Every structure is written in structure tokens, then in C-alpha cells.
Amino acid sequence: MNRSLRVVTLFMTSALVMAACSSGGATTAPSAAESAAASSGASEAPASAAAGGGGTITVTSLWGGSEQEAFQKVLDGFKAATGITATYQAQRTDYSTVLQSKITSGSPPDVAIMPNLGFLRQFARSGGIKKISDLGIDPASLAANYPPGILDTGTVDGELYGIMVKFNSKSTVWYRPDVFTKDSVNVPKTWDEFKAALDALQAKGEKTPLALGAKDSWTLTDWFEEVYLRTAGADAYKKLFSPDGDWTDAKVTTAINAMKEVLNDKYVPGGIAGALGTSFTDGIAEAFSASPKAAVYFEGGFVGGIATGQTNTALKPGETIDWFDFPSFANGAGTGAAEIGGDEIGALTTNPGVKEFIQYMTTADAGTIWAGTGAIISPVKAVAADAYPTDLAKKEAAQVAGATAVVYDGSDTLPAASPDMGAMLQNAIQGQDLAGLLKTFNDGVKAAWAGEK
């Protein structure tokens, strides 16, 4: 039976508002062992934790650089709490293919963290990922740790396989406040104001004001999702990224054409050809290095941590780096909405230490450590607002908590067998026949959804 995709409704919960936005502190978070003991699915602290025993498990994801460094602090916290070593293995390219190969060969990592719900469904249905209940954890015991809807994203055919461990807003447009101030350019709120701001920056001498790292094609999927959300609205967004979606619909064409109003040779360093050879992190550097080429860069909230921790440690939040909400469109559809991208943790083995790690990742201890790096927003309700170290991160958490609607990253919900949405958009911004591209893409996505039944 095909599972209908569900939109995460974080904005509906006062609990998230309190956890992410309140100015007051929270009660002291329980330790990892206490949280595990309080869980009805694991009524006693893990034996290895209670005994201070050791052991080693492997954890894989696709993070590198400052993102990996931030996650390592969580792994260090896990070892301190349990005595178990979690060894991180980065897989930066072809993540799903390599992971599937390891599963097939019988040598999977113990735990995988996946950024794509399509991958999660694929691995769950093929038996590559264990059910959370297979670890001896009662899924119902985890519900109180999260706002309603969070655990739905990791549920496949009624069974919980994955748990969201972190998310970021995708509705953040990063910019150089110093350049905007120097050039007397106001922060835009609407799409028309955004285009006018790019023109104003250019008129003041910023030759190519809008950085773009389109070599990593997923950046283009985020551009499309933000524009589509705000031109078509949240309900249409949900439908498009479901089995009922129609990529030949005129609203899709409208959104892509709107993207092309700013993603073009006029505004982008090196033009579109140059952007297609520029990686995501190099795009950040175009705007936030010590010698920037641009003043604006659109991507998710994780840009702040990468820019300040990796690209240019001299950046000062609010002075040389900040962000504004993705602009709204004249029709008002999707105004105030937020898109999030979240990563799901899943167990690929039931080896000793895996249960303890999954449990630890659901606690306020783990969430507070990770939030304290400034790299993520934690979905764990008990993580207090003062856990976030910068105003940039606090503002991001507040944006999601106060949104009129919250939707999950669309491209990450499509079936794993879908054609490459980012590659389709790379062709679109180069001026290839859009109707033909969308027809081919629609056919491929329909076939992929059918294959999940």
C-alpha cells in the first residue's frame, strides 16, 4: 500500500514555540540514562551505560567539514554518557548507492542518517533498515519527546523506521548586511523587492550580486520548492510532492520561470555556466569569503554554521552575515510559510550499542549538544531556546515555530527511483525546452510512485 506523504505541522504546537523561541529557560534536561530509563519501551538504563562498559558502533551520514565537526560533539557526548564509542564514517557522494551496496554485501554500518524520505522508504521496504521496535524500543514511548507530526516522517506502512534528529529551515536567504548598508539597499520582503534589491546592488557596483552553487543540483531543488510554495501555496505544494502531483501543471512552469528571473547570467557570478561549475560550499564562499564576489546567497539555515565555522571565521552575525525570510509573491500564496529539511536516523543492525545510540539521539542531552554548535535546529521539545548559541540560530527556530505553514523538503520526499529533479532544473535554467523537460520528469516520477505500491 502506498503511503501518503505527510506534512510536518510544527507550527501547530505550542511545545515547539516554547522549546525554540521562549526567552525563559527550561527545566534541567534529564541525562541520557535517565531518559532511557523513563521510556516505557526501555524501562531500565542500557546495561552498557549502567556498567560504564565500552563497545563500538559505526554511524554513517554525508556530512563533512564543519557539519561533521558539529556532529562529532554529539558522538562525544554519547560516549561520555554510555561508554560506547560511535565511529563516524562520512560518505560524501552517491550516498544511497553506496549505502545500498553495503547493505547488499552484508556489511552495513550500524546506524545511518538519511536526508531523503524516499531513501528511507526504499530501505525500509527492502529490509535494509530495522524497525525501531526491533531494537526493543516502543515507538509510542518516544512520542512525548517530539511535537506532533515529527515521527510521521519516519513511518513507513504504519511502522516507525526512522526518527528525525535535526532539521533546518530552507526558507532563509543569506546576505551581507555590511554591503546592503554601504549600498543603501533595504532588506526585501517581496519578490519584486528582491529583484529590485539585486538591481540596486548591481547599480552600486556589485557586478554579480547573487551567488549560486548549482553544481550541487539539490540547491536548485530548494530554489524551486521555495518559489513554488509561495506562488502555489502549501496545499498545492503537498499535492505536487505526492503520488497525485502533476509536474506538467502550469503552476510548475510559473515557478520555474520565476526562478529564472534571478538565476541568470545578469546576476550570478560567472553566469549560469559558471554556477553549474560551482559547488554548494563554493557558492557560500562567493558571498561570505574574505574576498566576496556576491552579496546574497540562498540556502537553508545550515549556511550560517558553515559560513562562520568553515568559510570565514571572521564573519560577525548581524554585521557581515545575516538572513531574511524567502520573499513572498504578489498573490499571497504561501506567505509566512516555512520549508524544512530534516535528517532521519535509522538502525541497520541490532548490534550491541545501537539501541543505546538511538535512544540517546532522542534525548534533550543530545539535542542540546547539537543545538549548541549552531549548526542545527533540534526537533526534541525539551531543548531550550538558550541552547542555541547565536541570534541567527534562535531566529531560525523562531521562524519555523511561528510559520503559517510548515512543509517538508519536497525533493527529499519523492521516491528514491525518481529521476533527478536537480538535473532537470539544471537543464531548465540553461534554457532547454521546459515543457519537454517537465513531461519527461512527470512520467518518471509517476512511474517511481507506482513502483512504491
Rosetta blueprint (number, residue, H / E / L):
1 M L
2 N L
3 R L
4 S L
5 L L
6 R L
7 V L
8 V L
9 T L
10 L H
11 F H
12 M H
13 T L
14 S H
15 A H
16 L H
17 V H
18 M H
19 A H
20 A H
21 C H
22 S L
23 S L
24 G L
25 G L
26 A L
27 T L
28 T L
29 A L
30 P L
31 S L
32 A H
33 A H
34 E H
35 S H
36 A H
37 A H
38 A H
39 S L
40 S L
41 G L
42 A L
43 S L
44 E L
45 A L
46 P L
47 A H
48 S H
49 A H
50 A H
51 A H
52 G L
53 G L
54 G L
55 G L
56 T E
57 I E
58 T E
59 V E
60 T E
61 S E
62 L L
63 W L
64 G L
65 G H
66 S H
67 E H
68 Q H
69 E H
70 A H
71 F H
72 Q H
73 K H
74 V H
75 L H
76 D H
77 G H
78 F H
79 K H
80 A H
81 A H
82 T H
83 G L
84 I L
85 T E
86 A E
87 T E
88 Y E
89 Q E
90 A E
91 Q L
92 R L
93 T L
94 D L
95 Y H
96 S H
97 T H
98 V H
99 L H
100 Q H
101 S H
102 K H
103 I H
104 T H
105 S L
106 G L
107 S L
108 P L
109 P L
110 D L
111 V E
112 A E
113 I E
114 M E
115 P L
116 N L
117 L H
118 G H
119 F H
120 L H
121 R H
122 Q H
123 F H
124 A H
125 R H
126 S H
127 G L
128 G L
129 I L
130 K L
131 K L
132 I H
133 S H
134 D H
135 L H
136 G L
137 I L
138 D L
139 P H
140 A H
141 S H
142 L H
143 A H
144 A H
145 N H
146 Y L
147 P L
148 P L
149 G L
150 I L
151 L H
152 D H
153 T H
154 G H
155 T E
156 V E
157 D L
158 G L
159 E E
160 L E
161 Y L
162 G L
163 I E
164 M E
165 V E
166 K E
167 F E
168 N E
169 S E
170 K L
171 S L
172 T E
173 V E
174 W E
175 Y E
176 R L
177 P H
178 D H
179 V H
180 F H
181 T H
182 K H
183 D L
184 S L
185 V L
186 N L
187 V L
188 P L
189 K L
190 T E
191 W H
192 D H
193 E H
194 F H
195 K H
196 A H
197 A H
198 L H
199 D H
200 A H
201 L H
202 Q H
203 A H
204 K L
205 G L
206 E L
207 K L
208 T L
209 P L
210 L E
211 A E
212 L L
213 G L
214 A L
215 K L
216 D L
217 S L
218 W H
219 T H
220 L H
221 T H
222 D H
223 W H
224 F H
225 E H
226 E H
227 V H
228 Y H
229 L H
230 R H
231 T H
232 A H
233 G L
234 A H
235 D H
236 A H
237 Y H
238 K H
239 K H
240 L H
241 F L
242 S L
243 P L
244 D L
245 G L
246 D L
247 W L
248 T L
249 D L
250 A H
251 K H
252 V H
253 T H
254 T H
255 A H
256 I H
257 N H
258 A H
259 M H
260 K H
261 E L
262 V L
263 L L
264 N L
265 D L
266 K L
267 Y L
268 V L
269 P L
270 G L
271 G H
272 I H
273 A H
274 G H
275 A H
276 L L
277 G L
278 T L
279 S L
280 F H
281 T H
282 D H
283 G H
284 I H
285 A H
286 E H
287 A H
288 F H
289 S L
290 A L
291 S L
292 P L
293 K L
294 A L
295 A L
296 V E
297 Y E
298 F E
299 E L
300 G L
301 G L
302 F H
303 V H
304 G H
305 G H
306 I H
307 A H
308 T H
309 G H
310 Q H
311 T H
312 N L
313 T L
314 A L
315 L L
316 K L
317 P E
318 G L
319 E L
320 T L
321 I E
322 D E
323 W E
324 F E
325 D E
326 F L
327 P L
328 S E
329 F L
330 A L
331 N L
332 G L
333 A L
334 G L
335 T L
336 G L
337 A L
338 A E
339 E E
340 I E
341 G E
342 G E
343 D E
344 E E
345 I E
346 G E
347 A E
348 L L
349 T L
350 T L
351 N L
352 P L
353 G L
354 V H
355 K H
356 E H
357 F H
358 I H
359 Q H
360 Y H
361 M L
362 T L
363 T L
364 A H
365 D H
366 A H
367 G H
368 T H
369 I H
370 W H
371 A H
372 G L
373 T L
374 G L
375 A L
376 I L
377 I E
378 S L
379 P L
380 V L
381 K L
382 A L
383 V L
384 A L
385 A H
386 D H
387 A H
388 Y L
389 P L
390 T L
391 D H
392 L H
393 A H
394 K H
395 K H
396 E H
397 A H
398 A H
399 Q H
400 V H
401 A H
402 G L
403 A L
404 T L
405 A L
406 V E
407 V E
408 Y E
409 D L
410 G L
411 S L
412 D L
413 T L
414 L L
415 P L
416 A L
417 A L
418 S L
419 P L
420 D L
421 M H
422 G H
423 A H
424 M H
425 L H
426 Q H
427 N H
428 A H
429 I H
430 Q L
431 G L
432 Q L
433 D L
434 L H
435 A H
436 G H
437 L H
438 L H
439 K H
440 T H
441 F H
442 N H
443 D H
444 G H
445 V H
446 K H
447 A H
448 A H
449 W H
450 A H
451 G H
452 E L
453 K L
